[in-house]
Amino acid sequence: MSPTSETFTAAVTLRETRPEHHDVAFTATTQPCPWPKAYGGDLVAAAVAAAMRTVPDVATDAGNGKSLHSTHSYFMRPADIGADVTCEVEVLRDGRGYSTRQVRAYQRGKAVYVALASFATGEPGETFSSRPPQVPGPEELPTSAQHLAEHPHDLPPAAADYWGGGRSFDLRHLPGPLYLDVEGGRAPHQAVWVRPFDALRPVEGLSRAQRDLAALAYVCDYTILEPVLRVLGAPWSRPGLVTASLDHAMWFHQVPAEGDLDGWLLYAQDADHAGSGRGLGRGRFFTPDGRHLATVVQEGLVRAS
């Protein structure tokens, strides 16, 4: 089968259900991956989608109304793959300019993830944003599938297929990807060009703008800890390597314009710290013309034996 972005669509397509603990509840389903636990971006994006569906005066695709501007969350337990997760939303506040939600994700009766999400209408004023690094364009870089095909490896077929085309998004690394080895030395930074394999599909219950914010939340977790792995000299295929997302924060500086998420975005990333079995990664999403869409900071467990 050709690579497709449909996995992302399935991850953020929620079904409304009866809440047991809070005000509103939705059911999501974690998507297939070749690891013992579900991809963390499934939980982040599902929680973002659930919170967005409860906010009144929501931003339209034209940019009016309230839009998600930040999330802060913790991963508490591994989530099972291909199983339902219930996202319960607590309506904490609805003001004229801001709304706040708490989302708790439950699987098999236990909390696996918790998040706070804040929404704002935005105000006029002076604007400043950081600028993207100068790097080669995505067409000058190999795809993940091409990289794996050109480098001999003994990866399990499921892992190679997943990295090569099973993650909804085409990811092109500079320096090269960390699947097999660490290129470029132990530099604490990297850049990744990101684009869905095909145009993002409509998502029931979300506007186009909300879907695109959820897509940023979804894709950010794939590579945010990789600068930490570079510092440690640890590729993903290193025997004994264990990683897990611990906590996550994301700020959405502006609503993506129509078409932004169907094209290339530059995800510039840095490692800020590694030690005590943890690592802190930071990333910024830019459009090709330099608009700064979002910033991500995540701490993860990193055991590189």
Phi, psi and omega in degrees: 000146177287146176302143185215156176272008185296334178300318176299315180304315180296325183293330184251009173273107188256151177244124181292139182219177182279126179287147175252335187238327189231210193270318184221148181221147177224153176250130174243165177234125178291148189262160184297142169203158189272024182247172181289345182226160183292154176295131183299328179297334174302315182289317181298311184291322178295319178295318177299314180297318180297314180298317182298327183286354181252001187265124175285168180052044186289151180296136174276173177297341177279352175101003179274155178087189184276139178227150177301128177239343176199153172222147177222127190211163176230138171266120187256327179216153172297142176260142179288151181275139177070022182239156181287143173235130178263120179260108179261129186252127173258125179277102184275321182195141169231105176255184180292320184254338185223150171228147182229137179229149167245135178238129173242127180259127182243141172223128182053039175083359181243143177288127180249342187199142177222142183214148166251140179227136181239141182236145183218152177279335183085153182222152176290151179165177181293145185239138173220141174217149174293162183254150180286155173290155177274113182223161176301153178289164184296328182291345178273356185246149179286153171289167176299319180295319178296318179300314181293324180292330183271351182239117179303141181203164175240035178296147171302140182306323181296321179291316180297319179294320181294311179295326184284328183192017185255013188245020178073334185235140172281120183244122181237117191266150169217115351303184185302165182297160184264019183297317187249322180205178183251107178275152173082014180074188185269049177286138185275037180203160174201169173231142180227122170278135187231133174205139177297150181296329172214172186303137180296139182274157172300147178240124182302131178089351181239141171287171176301316181296318178295318177301320182290324174295319177297326179294321175298317179296326182289311189281340188296333188279344183300319192234004190295334179269358183296324174301326176294317178297324177298314180301322182275355182066036187239103173289164182299329183276004181296127179301135178086353179292130177232127175228153175201140176288135178252302176218162194208136174224144182213136178240128179257108188280331177204152179288129178302140175288159178302129180095343181302314185279352173270348179252190182285140169235144175264124179251097182270127190229149178222151169265126179262336180195149170216131180164160179058029179078012180227160175217149182243121178246148180227138182218154178227134178262128178234146168282163179301334178269010170095006177286132183270106185275319188200158176231139182234139169228131180219138171254138180225156169286131179223112176243105181248087184286000000 
